[in-house]
């Protein structure tokens, strides 16, 4: 047993802590020269940390540029980061701290949809606004929409609409087979794309769902071949995609078959392991670092210079958010919640991804969507833009009824 | 992950014999009383300075303290390591959320429904888990919780991975008076009152013959039948009791945060509860409460300071296992009793 590692003062631990905690708050009346504070609740540790890293880089780069150019109405932007561990229970606690203790004017960064929904509700109860730059669950701007939540990135429906649109143009009347991971999100992603593809004339030849983390996909290859599809749609992610595509390649199934999929199926994280088997994979997405616009090329060059890597979708959407916020604050003349909300509704702004417009009816950004094809020779990869779907064609109806 | 066998040896020495009972147990209750006064002092300071956030953070710590107490009942008093206590916590949270959102915004109805659900699920889980002992018990409880968490995660009617939002803030009625869960101070005091009640009730029960029998099971389960007791029944009873405590604690969560998500049932939640108990003091009931407050405060402060906060919590856990083998409360008690002895010997 130890020689009592705690000092005598430990008796006073609880009240001391209480005092410490209570004195931690910094009440500050906002003056014109005060910085505008933006809270960022994003996963900085755990599985989603690579996404949180892109969010952080995108926001920091944009903030640096805005501040260097004189800030927003003469006020500098200050970012306050908190780790949400991709857990809504942690995210709400951290967001509440940012709202009530740090008195942030705006909040962003949540990655998984559960965190965005929970923090959105918290924002409503605290009378502040938030925006997500990553979550793509349709619910956030449809049946669970909130007057205090904005989404500047493309939702799942826009991604599948864009992909279906490209498919109808490039491979009219395609015979499509679907292979998804067997859990709620995997199934709903397949269902969403299936209905979009069938609307644009594609023919469904069958579907199969494999358990998450499957080691062997060859058991599904018989059904796949028997259905004789010209296109395979998949919504697997991470290492599941690695195994699926490499095994298909080993079985020679990639010949005469176009593989399309959800935007998270092949990413910068797993493309190295997939290697040459990723060649020709097409997805519908809101951004590619290969976009040839001057805005994007300047953004990619600045991003590479600062962080020595290319931005991905999350980095680009997060970068664009600061422009959105700046434009809205300048239009509103301040950060008051109600006037800021009014200013954000219907606002159009420029991003590396092209011009975006925030739809007033459901707080979902409308943007041009891209069909992106991967060109891979096994060592280096490019995400080539092979088609553009205009924002209006991909956005879909406004299904939000709350405001 | 420490093994169940090593954890058993960490439990408190407070049950050595009836003669030493009063002198050994009283300091624990003193500690609880000091804690209560400190908590009320904290509430007063936080209220006076208008710090709703810290009151709500402390409320959350007390809610997770309820979960930790339920782990302590099993680990500290009976010697059963549960790695799946979040199952009952999450169940209580979901039942409470559904009742408040879809049936009626009634505090008492939500608590009753959570208690009922926790008791039933605890009975089923207890019958399954108590078929085996030691590390296998730990694995079964872990597995049960994983199955439940994955089921919720994939059930669209329960919000699947997104969880459920829109749980209303409610008024809690006590006859003529009522308080509002949206008011940080009132809700903190309510949860503090419930925690103290749970502590008092469970301490009493652990001092009663029921608790003595559990201590006997922890010491040597094979000899318990020779004393005329059915060890299996007692283990099932304490398992159901722990499930009920966890479910009631869970039922408070959506009232505080307004949502539930499957993460509440994940292993992270169960694992944190075990860490809380070990840091606070196994087999003391007040230890888990203090551990929960300490760790919640640390996570909040350190988490804002660095993203490597999990390392800090991990190091604290290891240090307390190595140096404070009876946890925070054990160290405090040793200090109190030494001072008491010193007072007696000195003129």
Contacts between the chains, C-beta under 8 A, distances in Angstrom:
chain1	res1	chain2	res2	distance
A	1	B	325	6.3
A	1	B	326	8.0
A	1	B	334	7.9
A	2	B	323	4.4
A	2	B	324	6.5
A	2	B	325	7.5
A	2	B	331	7.6
A	4	B	331	6.1
A	4	B	334	6.4
A	4	B	335	6.1
A	5	B	319	8.0
A	5	B	323	4.9
A	5	B	324	6.2
A	5	B	331	6.8
A	6	B	324	7.8
A	6	B	328	7.8
A	6	B	331	5.2
A	6	B	332	7.4
A	6	B	335	7.4
A	8	B	335	7.6
A	10	B	331	7.6
A	10	B	332	6.5
A	10	B	335	7.7
A	11	B	34	7.2
A	11	B	332	7.3
A	11	B	335	8.0
A	13	B	294	7.8
A	14	B	34	7.8
A	14	B	35	6.1
A	14	B	38	3.5
A	14	B	39	6.8
A	14	B	42	6.8
A	14	B	290	7.5
A	14	B	293	7.1
A	15	B	38	4.7
A	15	B	41	5.1
A	15	B	42	6.5
A	17	B	42	7.6
A	17	B	293	7.6
A	17	B	294	7.8
A	17	B	297	5.7
A	18	B	38	6.9
A	18	B	41	6.4
A	18	B	42	3.2
A	18	B	45	5.6
A	18	B	46	7.0
A	18	B	54	7.9
A	19	B	45	6.2
A	21	B	42	7.7
A	21	B	46	7.4
A	21	B	51	7.4
A	21	B	54	4.6
A	21	B	57	7.7
A	21	B	297	6.7
A	22	B	42	7.6
A	22	B	45	4.8
A	22	B	46	5.1
A	22	B	49	5.0
A	22	B	51	5.2
A	22	B	54	6.0
A	23	B	49	7.8
A	24	B	54	7.8
A	25	B	49	7.1
A	25	B	51	5.7
A	25	B	53	7.7
A	44	B	307	3.7
A	45	B	307	5.3
A	45	B	308	7.3
A	45	B	309	7.7
A	45	B	310	6.1
A	81	B	307	7.9
A	82	B	303	6.7
A	82	B	304	6.0
A	83	B	303	5.7
A	83	B	307	4.8
A	83	B	309	6.9
A	87	B	261	7.8
A	87	B	263	4.7
A	87	B	268	7.3
A	88	B	163	6.0
A	88	B	259	6.5
A	88	B	261	4.3
A	88	B	263	6.2
A	89	B	257	7.2
A	89	B	261	6.6
A	89	B	263	5.7
A	89	B	264	6.3
A	92	B	257	5.4
A	92	B	259	7.2
A	93	B	57	6.7
A	93	B	60	6.6
A	93	B	300	7.0
A	94	B	303	7.1
A	94	B	304	7.9
A	96	B	53	5.7
A	96	B	56	6.6
A	96	B	57	8.0
A	97	B	53	5.8
A	97	B	57	7.7
A	97	B	300	6.8
A	97	B	304	7.1
A	100	B	51	7.9
A	100	B	52	6.0
A	100	B	53	4.0
A	101	B	51	7.8
A	101	B	53	5.3
A	112	B	161	7.4
A	113	B	161	7.1
A	113	B	162	5.1
A	114	B	161	6.0
A	114	B	162	4.7
A	114	B	163	4.8
A	114	B	261	4.8
A	114	B	262	7.9
A	114	B	263	7.4
A	117	B	162	5.7
A	117	B	163	7.2
A	117	B	165	5.0
A	117	B	259	7.3
A	118	B	163	6.8
A	118	B	165	6.0
A	118	B	257	7.3
A	118	B	258	7.7
A	118	B	259	4.5
A	118	B	261	6.8
A	120	B	165	7.7
A	121	B	165	4.9
A	121	B	166	7.0
A	121	B	258	5.6
A	121	B	259	6.3
A	122	B	257	8.0
A	122	B	258	7.3
A	125	B	169	7.9
A	125	B	182	7.9
A	125	B	258	7.1
A	137	B	162	6.2
A	139	B	162	6.2
A	144	B	162	7.7
A	144	B	165	6.6
A	144	B	166	8.0
A	183	B	153	7.3
A	183	B	154	5.2
A	184	B	153	7.1
A	184	B	154	4.5
A	184	B	155	7.5
A	184	B	156	6.1
A	184	B	160	4.2
A	184	B	161	6.4
A	185	B	160	7.4
A	185	B	161	6.1
